[in-house]
Amino acid sequence: MSQNPPNFRPDIAQPRLRDDSRAGQPTIGMVSLGCPKALVDSERILTRLRAEGYGIAPDYDGADAVIVNTCGFLDSAKAESLEAIGEALQENGRVIVTGCLGAEKDYITGAHPKVLAVTGPHQYEQVLDAVHDAVPPSPDPFVDLLPPAGVKLTPRHYSYLKISEGCNHSCKFCIIPDMRGRLQSRPMKAVLREAEKLAEAGVRELLVISQDTSAFGTDWKDRDHKTPVQPLAEALGELGLWVRLHYVYPYPHVAGLVPLMAEGKILPYLDIPFQHAHPDTLRRMARPAAAEKTLDRIAEWRAICPEIALRSTFIVGYPGETQEEFQTLLDWLDEAQLDRVGCFKYENVDGARSNSLPDHVPEEVKEERWAQFMAKAQAISEAKLAAKVGRRLQVIVDEVDDDGATCRTMADAPEIDGNLFVDKGFEGLKPGDIREVIVDEASEYDLWGRLV
């Protein structure tokens, strides 16, 4: 069982599929890249295809065509997407492209003119039309059964729950609003109905995702609550599952969610994209420039719920970032003492307004600042995890093999945070079990423990 490296990023969502197709059934393969929001799109596409009688192939060889769901957020992600398309063309030859990079059709066809079709993000109907053209459906209603919760690319015991699309922010480094549009919240009833179906299918943990989770429902013209994310969280908390909130902007009303964490209704975990701490850098990013108030809010949250775990991501080397601004970020991190931290070196993204800003930071300076930042974040993480040795913690089991069980605490989201390993007395455990452990050992990012 391996530990997470310091720069671990969930850029590639590995599909977990099995080949259960019937003889003569048309089959489709899926390569899903990018963030969990894209993974949910892949699940929806595959669910629709299964409902129409298609089989889902776990490899290139068994597929009549392959869908590549792309990421286009950074230039490095675009390059990765083009590489994945090229691999699918080489291995299979019949490729349909969708996802965020699909918004740049000429960019894709310029590199890979042999793709069958290109569609943009969350254009489900267009993807299905492209599949129908490439591989006509041949359903057998007596044999083709769709799982109650649809097709899932995550393990059975956890699932992403996407509550909205788009974003109303105008961050200069980001082109997501251009690709996915402005905020469009799903109806509350639809979200809760999906959550209930997932619970009935055996899901033990819901990972709530969107571009801006705390803004959920604020785009509704007539709403009963000023900030609908709070009643949504309360309703999800009634399902008896682990409920984890991702991509929460630090608005003042987030304080209303923290008591639910203190009461054990949702997990004491907030994933908040702070991005930076110096007010001038935040202004150039077109982000809220109130780092001091953010520290006050963090202190307020911890006073309400001392067990709260805070995760965030930051950008170093943003255009115009001086050494003084970077040092402010390091000092802020020292004071904030966040539990889980990721860091990106700034990259130009085609179409982003930050490209035209003056005083771009040299690559070697970005690399040096990234290393400094990660060293400090690692030291904070190491100290925080060391303080958990001897404590009793609840964990959820993700995987069991001959060497032991890989688990996560309430402070750990799958694939992006750390793990807790149990290497003795694990034989009776299975994925999805929620058990109590005593922590025996800690490293910079992971824990080891034994069952109580």
ABEGO torsion letter per residue (X at the ends): XBBBBAABBBABBBBBBBBABBBGBBBBBBBBBEBAAAAAAAAAAAAAAAAAGBBBBABAAABABBBBBBBAABAAAAAAAAAAAAAAAAAAGBBBBBEAAAABAAAAAAABAABABBBBBGBAAAAAAAAAAABBBBBBAAABBBBAAEBBABBAABBBBBABBEBABABAABAAAAAAEBBBBBBAAAAAAAAAAAAAAGBABBBBBBABAAABGAABABBABABAAAAAAAAAAAAGBBBBBBGBBBBAAAAAAAAAAAAGABBBBBBBBAGBABAAAAAAAGBBBBAAAAAAAAAAAAAABAABBBBBBBBBGBBGBBAAAAAAAAAAAAAAGBABBBBBBBBBBBGBAAAABBGBBBAAAAAAAAAAAAAAAAAAAAAAAAAABGBBBBBBBABBBAAEBBBBBAABBBGABBBBBBABGAAABBBGBBBBBBBABBBAABBBBBBX
